[in-house]
Amino acid sequence: MSIHEECGVFGVISPRPADVGRLAYYGLYALQHRGQESCGIVVNDDGVFASHKDLGLVGEVFSEEILDRFPRGTMAVGHTRYGTTGASNRSNCQPIEVNHQKGRMALAHNGNLSNAAPLRDELELSGAIFHSTSDTEIIAYIVTKERLSAPSIEDALSAAMDRLEGACSLVLMSPQKLICARDPHGFRPLCYGKMEDGTYVAASESCALTAVGAEFVRDLEPGEILVFSKDGIVSRREHCGKAEPAPCIFEYIYFARPDSVIDGVSVHAARLRAGEILAHTHPVHADVVVGVPDSGLDAALGYSRASGILYGIGLIKNKYIGRTFIAPGQDHRLDQVKIKLSAVRDSVAGKRVVLVDDSIVRGTTSGRIVSLLREAGAKEIHLRISAPPFLNPCYYGTDIDSRENLIACHHTVEEIAQIVGADSLGYLPAERLGALIGQGRCCDACFTGRYPTPVPTDTRKDRFERKLSEKSPYPR
């Protein structure tokens, strides 16, 4: 079982009609690591919206022919998704589009609402009819409802934010404005930049700004609403300071691309520090340090530098496996890990290896990677994890919904080492997490159980699908 994060969002507003759809396409390509289930783009051509959304990777969903169909417009929003609420189907693809009495709206959301269930119940009881099972549609409904009495779309969004709990970084497009917002805790990242021709770009990560040639300006502050229009940029801060900032620490450990900078902290540097801490807290006599591609590589380099043990390329990742990869059936003696990863025998044969990875969930994948290195001739394998043990579910966008699937909830460190076949195992100490980013509070609830918001009563990813099934009088 791999860890997944929910989404990547992208928005662009140009001072004049341009090929903004293709610009959004390039931005989504840079954010592909944040979600591989589905993607979509909505282009705004003088208030007329054109869109394309589907299941699959960015390169699978958007062909040259489809991109050419987009009109030249002044705004676009894009989204790439891995769902932590709602099933993987076309109805849950984003951006979500709404055509209401006050105009049109397209919404792309990164995060997970911890109070999605009671909000949806309330909306359904008031007559709302949902077409998807994602919590993003809940946000769209609340914003639309507030817009009926609010003087502007940004006022409606501000009022909606008073009702939302959990992680919510979003890009919203109306006929005349592009609006970005980040929840008061700042769980998920969101930043913006500017291109030489005056075009503004917003994205989940700074790497997407670089990909389209935009210069990074700054991150949105937790609770900030940023409004882009023909009149310029307006920053609204009425929600800033309403909650203690708690950016997700796993963004730095795993989710984000290493070339991104989030809230002033280099992701690459944070991972290097994780490796350095591991080297000091879990030293071992070894011949080579090997990282598991991709997010384990930086931490492995940090471990090597701090320990003085040689850094080596011991695992190679097949970069051409996408969503269309068909997993072997039970009747095939093939291992998916062997298809996706291969060991470099010359780097590990006859050597004591420090293997650095970002996390252990069930332990199955770690065990297979350890076996790969054993088969390649590694004499000893000492597994080092650049995160603490997962002990709690996440309600803010990480696909960890139950303690029963977490190996660390049922076994000691020594037992886990034995299960995965390692000679020793060491985790990053939970009390050292703050050292990775060198600033105040972060959200580390999946490791410590300290949740910044109230814990929801129903945490199942498919809770809205189950709800529909339970209501239906017909067999499904």
Buried (B, 14 or more C-beta within 10 A) or exposed (E): BEBBBBBBBBBBBBEEEBBBBBBBBBBBBBBBBBBBBBBBBBBBBEEEBBBBBEBBBBBBBBEEEBBEEBBBBBBBBBBBBBBBBBBEBEBBBBBBBBEBEBBBBBBBBBBBBBBBBEBBEBBBEEEBEBEBBBBBBBBBBBBBBBBEEBEBBBBBBBBBBEBBBBBBBBBBBBBBBBBBBBBBBBBBBBBBBBBEEEBBBBBBBBBBBBBBBBEBBEBBBBBBBBBBBEEEBEEBEEBBEEBEBBBBBBBBBBBBBBBBBBBEBBBBBBBBBBBBBBBEEBBBEBBBBBBBBBBBBBBBBBBBBBBEBBBBBBBEEEEEEEBEEEEEEEEEEEEEBBEBBBBBBEBBBEBBBBBBBBBBBBBBBBBBBBBBBBEBBBBBBBBBBBBBBBBBBBBBBBBBBEEEBBBBEEBEBEBBBEBBBBBBBBBBBBEBBBBBBEEEBBBBBBBBEEBBBEEBEEBEBBBBBEBEEEEEEEEE
